Amino acid sequence: MSPSRDEMMRETEAFYVAMNNHDVKDVTERVTEDIVDHQLPPGMPNGRDGVAAFFTMMFDAAPDMKFQILDTIISDDKVAIRSRVTGTQTGPFMQMQATGKPFDIEGIDIVTVDGDLKVTEHWGILDLAKMMQQVGAVPPTPM
């Protein structure tokens, strides 16, 4: 039996609570072992281990990082979420050294869930160019 819209909404909200608590174990328990994550940076492992490595890197880079759901669309086995991500980059992030500067960006995630409400596939877009400008890793775009 497929999950209901209400179940999918509750699970989406619980996923964001786990991210806001920086609980990598809780986050990874909400994805399948063989999740296909199209957003993982090069060099990260596939599957649940890659998801754990990605969130660990993000939380280490910005220990005050928070996620806010702005919009949610549910259709069949997919959930689309537009979100706001804020934090202060106090640790290295990918190739960027820590700057101590805040960021405030938006992102869009689309996930596919199975009958147990676990994420099986993820596509995501974060405005990393804006983040890099805000933390001073790249100069602002000239007007």
CYANA upper distance limits for C-alpha pairs under 8 A (distance plus 0.5 A):
  1 MET  CA    115 GLY  CA      7.02
  2 SER  CA     77 ASP  CA      8.39
  2 SER  CA    114 ASP  CA      8.24
  2 SER  CA    115 GLY  CA      5.66
  3 PRO  CA      7 GLU  CA      6.48
  3 PRO  CA      8 MET  CA      6.96
  3 PRO  CA    115 GLY  CA      6.36
  3 PRO  CA    116 ASP  CA      7.99
  3 PRO  CA    117 LEU  CA      7.39
  4 SER  CA      8 MET  CA      6.72
  5 ARG  CA      9 MET  CA      6.59
  5 ARG  CA     74 ILE  CA      7.28
  6 ASP  CA     10 ARG  CA      6.64
  7 GLU  CA     11 GLU  CA      6.62
  7 GLU  CA    117 LEU  CA      8.46
  8 MET  CA     12 THR  CA      6.60
  8 MET  CA     74 ILE  CA      8.21
  8 MET  CA     79 VAL  CA      8.26
  8 MET  CA    117 LEU  CA      7.30
  9 MET  CA     13 GLU  CA      6.73
  9 MET  CA     74 ILE  CA      8.40
 10 ARG  CA     14 ALA  CA      6.63
 11 GLU  CA     15 PHE  CA      6.56
 11 GLU  CA    117 LEU  CA      7.47
 12 THR  CA     16 TYR  CA      6.96
 13 GLU  CA     17 VAL  CA      6.79
 14 ALA  CA     18 ALA  CA      6.75
 15 PHE  CA     19 MET  CA      6.85
 15 PHE  CA     27 VAL  CA      6.84
 15 PHE  CA     30 ARG  CA      7.65
 16 TYR  CA     20 ASN  CA      6.54
 16 TYR  CA     67 PHE  CA      7.16
 16 TYR  CA     68 GLN  CA      8.09
 16 TYR  CA     69 ILE  CA      8.24
 17 VAL  CA     21 ASN  CA      6.59
 18 ALA  CA     22 HIS  CA      6.67
 18 ALA  CA     23 ASP  CA      5.82
 18 ALA  CA     24 VAL  CA      7.98
 18 ALA  CA     26 ASP  CA      6.40
 18 ALA  CA     27 VAL  CA      6.23
 19 MET  CA     23 ASP  CA      6.64
 19 MET  CA     24 VAL  CA      7.87
 19 MET  CA     27 VAL  CA      7.06
 19 MET  CA     66 LYS  CA      8.07
 19 MET  CA     67 PHE  CA      7.66
 20 ASN  CA     65 MET  CA      7.67
 20 ASN  CA     66 LYS  CA      5.75
 20 ASN  CA     67 PHE  CA      6.60
 22 HIS  CA     55 PHE  CA      8.46
 22 HIS  CA     59 PHE  CA      6.96
 23 ASP  CA     27 VAL  CA      6.75
 24 VAL  CA     28 THR  CA      6.55
 24 VAL  CA     52 ALA  CA      6.51
 24 VAL  CA     55 PHE  CA      7.01
 24 VAL  CA     56 THR  CA      7.27
 25 LYS  CA     29 GLU  CA      6.67
 25 LYS  CA     52 ALA  CA      8.15
 26 ASP  CA     30 ARG  CA      7.10
 27 VAL  CA     31 VAL  CA      7.70
 27 VAL  CA     52 ALA  CA      8.31
 28 THR  CA     32 THR  CA      8.40
 28 THR  CA     48 ARG  CA      6.59
 28 THR  CA     51 VAL  CA      7.19
 28 THR  CA     52 ALA  CA      6.69
 30 ARG  CA    117 LEU  CA      8.10
 30 ARG  CA    118 LYS  CA      5.59
 30 ARG  CA    119 VAL  CA      6.88
 31 VAL  CA     35 ILE  CA      6.86
 31 VAL  CA     48 ARG  CA      7.25
 31 VAL  CA    118 LYS  CA      5.29
 31 VAL  CA    119 VAL  CA      4.90
 31 VAL  CA    120 THR  CA      6.73
 32 THR  CA     47 GLY  CA      8.11
 32 THR  CA     48 ARG  CA      7.18
 32 THR  CA    118 LYS  CA      6.36
 32 THR  CA    119 VAL  CA      6.51
 32 THR  CA    120 THR  CA      6.07
 33 GLU  CA     47 GLY  CA      6.21
 33 GLU  CA     48 ARG  CA      5.49
 34 ASP  CA     46 ASN  CA      7.94
 34 ASP  CA     47 GLY  CA      4.93
 34 ASP  CA     48 ARG  CA      6.79
 34 ASP  CA    120 THR  CA      7.75
 35 ILE  CA     46 ASN  CA      8.03
 35 ILE  CA     47 GLY  CA      5.19
 35 ILE  CA     48 ARG  CA      6.70
 35 ILE  CA    119 VAL  CA      7.33
 35 ILE  CA    120 THR  CA      5.10
 35 ILE  CA    121 GLU  CA      5.90
 35 ILE  CA    122 HIS  CA      8.21
 36 VAL  CA     46 ASN  CA      7.48
 36 VAL  CA     47 GLY  CA      6.59
 36 VAL  CA    120 THR  CA      6.86
 36 VAL  CA    121 GLU  CA      5.17
 36 VAL  CA    122 HIS  CA      6.88
 37 ASP  CA     46 ASN  CA      7.80
 37 ASP  CA     47 GLY  CA      7.67
 37 ASP  CA     51 VAL  CA      8.10
 37 ASP  CA    121 GLU  CA      6.18
 37 ASP  CA    122 HIS  CA      5.24
 37 ASP  CA    123 TRP  CA      6.89
 38 HIS  CA    121 GLU  CA      8.26
 38 HIS  CA    122 HIS  CA      6.50
 38 HIS  CA    123 TRP  CA      5.67
 38 HIS  CA    124 GLY  CA      7.65
 39 GLN  CA    122 HIS  CA      7.74
 39 GLN  CA    123 TRP  CA      6.38
 39 GLN  CA    124 GLY  CA      6.03
 39 GLN  CA    125 ILE  CA      7.88
 40 LEU  CA     44 MET  CA      6.93
 40 LEU  CA     50 GLY  CA      7.55
 40 LEU  CA     51 VAL  CA      8.02
 40 LEU  CA     54 PHE  CA      7.35
 41 PRO  CA     54 PHE  CA      8.44
 44 MET  CA     50 GLY  CA      5.92
 44 MET  CA     53 ALA  CA      7.55
 44 MET  CA     54 PHE  CA      7.98
 45 PRO  CA     49 ASP  CA      6.65
 45 PRO  CA     50 GLY  CA      4.96
 45 PRO  CA     53 ALA  CA      8.43
 46 ASN  CA     50 GLY  CA      5.50
 46 ASN  CA     51 VAL  CA      8.27
 47 GLY  CA     51 VAL  CA      7.17
 48 ARG  CA     52 ALA  CA      6.73
 49 ASP  CA     53 ALA  CA      6.64
 50 GLY  CA     54 PHE  CA      6.54
 51 VAL  CA     55 PHE  CA      6.73
 52 ALA  CA     56 THR  CA      6.51
 53 ALA  CA     57 MET  CA      6.62
 54 PHE  CA     58 MET  CA      6.76
 55 PHE  CA     59 PHE  CA      6.48
 56 THR  CA     60 ASP  CA      6.49
 57 MET  CA     61 ALA  CA      6.61
 57 MET  CA     93 PHE  CA      7.29
 57 MET  CA     94 MET  CA      8.45
 58 MET  CA     62 ALA  CA      6.73
 58 MET  CA     93 PHE  CA      7.37
 59 PHE  CA     63 PRO  CA      5.60
 59 PHE  CA     64 ASP  CA      8.22
 59 PHE  CA     65 MET  CA      7.17
 60 ASP  CA     91 GLY  CA      6.54
 60 ASP  CA     92 PRO  CA      8.22
 61 ALA  CA     89 GLN  CA      5.98
 61 ALA  CA     90 THR  CA      6.22
 61 ALA  CA     91 GLY  CA      4.42
 61 ALA  CA     92 PRO  CA      5.77
 61 ALA  CA     93 PHE  CA      5.91
 61 ALA  CA     98 ALA  CA      7.85
 62 ALA  CA     87 GLY  CA      6.22
 62 ALA  CA     88 THR  CA      5.74
 62 ALA  CA     89 GLN  CA      5.22
 62 ALA  CA     90 THR  CA      6.17
 62 ALA  CA     91 GLY  CA      6.85
 63 PRO  CA     87 GLY  CA      7.97
 63 PRO  CA     88 THR  CA      7.97
 63 PRO  CA     89 GLN  CA      8.50
 63 PRO  CA     90 THR  CA      8.00
 64 ASP  CA     86 THR  CA      8.45
 64 ASP  CA     87 GLY  CA      5.76
 64 ASP  CA     88 THR  CA      6.91
 65 MET  CA     85 VAL  CA      7.44
 65 MET  CA     86 THR  CA      6.00
 65 MET  CA     87 GLY  CA      4.63
 65 MET  CA     88 THR  CA      7.42
 66 LYS  CA     85 VAL  CA      6.20
 66 LYS  CA     86 THR  CA      5.89
 66 LYS  CA     87 GLY  CA      6.85
 67 PHE  CA     83 SER  CA      7.15
 67 PHE  CA     84 ARG  CA      6.21
 67 PHE  CA     85 VAL  CA      5.20
 67 PHE  CA     86 THR  CA      7.24
 68 GLN  CA     83 SER  CA      5.89
 68 GLN  CA     84 ARG  CA      5.57
 68 GLN  CA     85 VAL  CA      7.04
 69 ILE  CA     81 ILE  CA      7.24
 69 ILE  CA     82 ARG  CA      6.77
 69 ILE  CA     83 SER  CA      5.05
 69 ILE  CA     84 ARG  CA      7.12
 70 LEU  CA     81 ILE  CA      7.84
 70 LEU  CA     82 ARG  CA      5.95
 70 LEU  CA     83 SER  CA      5.53
 70 LEU  CA     84 ARG  CA      7.36
 71 ASP  CA     80 ALA  CA      8.49
 71 ASP  CA     81 ILE  CA      6.14
 71 ASP  CA     82 ARG  CA      5.55
 71 ASP  CA     83 SER  CA      7.44
 72 THR  CA     79 VAL  CA      7.41
 72 THR  CA     80 ALA  CA      6.10
 72 THR  CA     81 ILE  CA      5.09
 72 THR  CA     82 ARG  CA      7.04
 73 ILE  CA     79 VAL  CA      6.22
 73 ILE  CA     80 ALA  CA      5.55
 73 ILE  CA     81 ILE  CA      7.08
 74 ILE  CA     78 LYS  CA      6.38
 74 ILE  CA     79 VAL  CA      5.08
 74 ILE  CA     80 ALA  CA      6.94
 75 SER  CA     79 VAL  CA      7.00
 77 ASP  CA    112 THR  CA      6.05
 77 ASP  CA    113 VAL  CA      5.99
 77 ASP  CA    114 ASP  CA      7.43
 78 LYS  CA    110 ILE  CA      7.30
 78 LYS  CA    111 VAL  CA      6.03
 78 LYS  CA    112 THR  CA      4.98
 78 LYS  CA    113 VAL  CA      6.82
 79 VAL  CA    109 ASP  CA      8.50
 79 VAL  CA    110 ILE  CA      6.12
 79 VAL  CA    111 VAL  CA      5.85
 79 VAL  CA    112 THR  CA      7.06
 79 VAL  CA    113 VAL  CA      8.40
 80 ALA  CA    108 ILE  CA      7.57
 80 ALA  CA    109 ASP  CA      6.14
 80 ALA  CA    110 ILE  CA      4.82
 80 ALA  CA    111 VAL  CA      7.04
 81 ILE  CA    108 ILE  CA      6.08
 81 ILE  CA    109 ASP  CA      5.70
 81 ILE  CA    110 ILE  CA      6.90
 82 ARG  CA    106 GLU  CA      7.69
 82 ARG  CA    107 GLY  CA      6.25
 82 ARG  CA    108 ILE  CA      4.96
 82 ARG  CA    109 ASP  CA      7.07
 83 SER  CA    106 GLU  CA      6.04
 83 SER  CA    107 GLY  CA      5.80
 83 SER  CA    108 ILE  CA      6.74
 84 ARG  CA    104 ASP  CA      7.57
 84 ARG  CA    105 ILE  CA      6.25
 84 ARG  CA    106 GLU  CA      4.88
 84 ARG  CA    107 GLY  CA      6.87
 85 VAL  CA    103 PHE  CA      8.38
 85 VAL  CA    104 ASP  CA      6.31
 85 VAL  CA    105 ILE  CA      5.83
 85 VAL  CA    106 GLU  CA      6.39
 85 VAL  CA    107 GLY  CA      7.92
 86 THR  CA    102 PRO  CA      7.85
 86 THR  CA    103 PHE  CA      6.01
 86 THR  CA    104 ASP  CA      4.94
 86 THR  CA    105 ILE  CA      6.96
 87 GLY  CA    102 PRO  CA      6.03
 87 GLY  CA    103 PHE  CA      6.04
 87 GLY  CA    104 ASP  CA      7.35
 88 THR  CA    100 GLY  CA      6.53
 88 THR  CA    101 LYS  CA      5.86
 88 THR  CA    102 PRO  CA      4.47
 88 THR  CA    103 PHE  CA      6.55
 89 GLN  CA     93 PHE  CA      8.29
 89 GLN  CA     98 ALA  CA      6.22
 89 GLN  CA     99 THR  CA      6.46
 89 GLN  CA    100 GLY  CA      5.69
 89 GLN  CA    101 LYS  CA      6.20
 89 GLN  CA    102 PRO  CA      6.72
 89 GLN  CA    103 PHE  CA      8.01
 89 GLN  CA    135 VAL  CA      7.48
 90 THR  CA     98 ALA  CA      5.44
 90 THR  CA     99 THR  CA      6.62
 90 THR  CA    100 GLY  CA      5.18
 90 THR  CA    101 LYS  CA      7.90
 91 GLY  CA     97 GLN  CA      7.29
 91 GLY  CA     98 ALA  CA      5.00
 91 GLY  CA     99 THR  CA      8.16
 91 GLY  CA    100 GLY  CA      8.41
 92 PRO  CA     96 MET  CA      6.08
 92 PRO  CA     97 GLN  CA      5.01
 92 PRO  CA     98 ALA  CA      5.26
 93 PHE  CA     97 GLN  CA      7.10
 93 PHE  CA     98 ALA  CA      7.79
 96 MET  CA    137 ALA  CA      7.14
 99 THR  CA    135 VAL  CA      6.67
 99 THR  CA    136 GLY  CA      7.65
 99 THR  CA    137 ALA  CA      8.39
100 GLY  CA    135 VAL  CA      7.96
101 LYS  CA    134 GLN  CA      7.72
101 LYS  CA    135 VAL  CA      5.40
101 LYS  CA    136 GLY  CA      8.05
102 PRO  CA    134 GLN  CA      7.36
102 PRO  CA    135 VAL  CA      6.68
103 PHE  CA    131 MET  CA      6.11
103 PHE  CA    134 GLN  CA      6.08
103 PHE  CA    135 VAL  CA      6.83
104 ASP  CA    131 MET  CA      7.48
104 ASP  CA    134 GLN  CA      8.39
105 ILE  CA    126 LEU  CA      7.88
105 ILE  CA    127 ASP  CA      6.51
105 ILE  CA    128 LEU  CA      8.30
105 ILE  CA    130 LYS  CA      7.30
105 ILE  CA    131 MET  CA      6.83
106 GLU  CA    126 LEU  CA      6.71
106 GLU  CA    127 ASP  CA      6.57
107 GLY  CA    124 GLY  CA      7.72
107 GLY  CA    125 ILE  CA      5.87
107 GLY  CA    126 LEU  CA      4.74
107 GLY  CA    127 ASP  CA      6.69
108 ILE  CA    124 GLY  CA      6.17
108 ILE  CA    125 ILE  CA      5.77
108 ILE  CA    126 LEU  CA      7.14
109 ASP  CA    122 HIS  CA      7.49
109 ASP  CA    123 TRP  CA      6.25
109 ASP  CA    124 GLY  CA      4.80
109 ASP  CA    125 ILE  CA      6.95
110 ILE  CA    122 HIS  CA      6.31
110 ILE  CA    123 TRP  CA      5.73
110 ILE  CA    124 GLY  CA      6.81
111 VAL  CA    119 VAL  CA      6.81
111 VAL  CA    120 THR  CA      7.86
111 VAL  CA    121 GLU  CA      6.06
111 VAL  CA    122 HIS  CA      5.01
111 VAL  CA    123 TRP  CA      6.94
112 THR  CA    119 VAL  CA      6.20
112 THR  CA    120 THR  CA      6.13
112 THR  CA    121 GLU  CA      5.68
112 THR  CA    122 HIS  CA      7.15
113 VAL  CA    117 LEU  CA      5.84
113 VAL  CA    118 LYS  CA      5.74
113 VAL  CA    119 VAL  CA      4.91
113 VAL  CA    120 THR  CA      6.01
113 VAL  CA    121 GLU  CA      7.81
114 ASP  CA    118 LYS  CA      6.07
114 ASP  CA    119 VAL  CA      7.10
114 ASP  CA    120 THR  CA      7.08
127 ASP  CA    131 MET  CA      6.96
128 LEU  CA    132 MET  CA      6.50
129 ALA  CA    133 GLN  CA      6.79
130 LYS  CA    134 GLN  CA      6.64
131 MET  CA    135 VAL  CA      6.70
132 MET  CA    136 GLY  CA      6.58
132 MET  CA    137 ALA  CA      5.51
132 MET  CA    138 VAL  CA      6.24
133 GLN  CA    137 ALA  CA      6.47
133 GLN  CA    138 VAL  CA      5.60
133 GLN  CA    139 PRO  CA      6.31
133 GLN  CA    140 PRO  CA      5.94
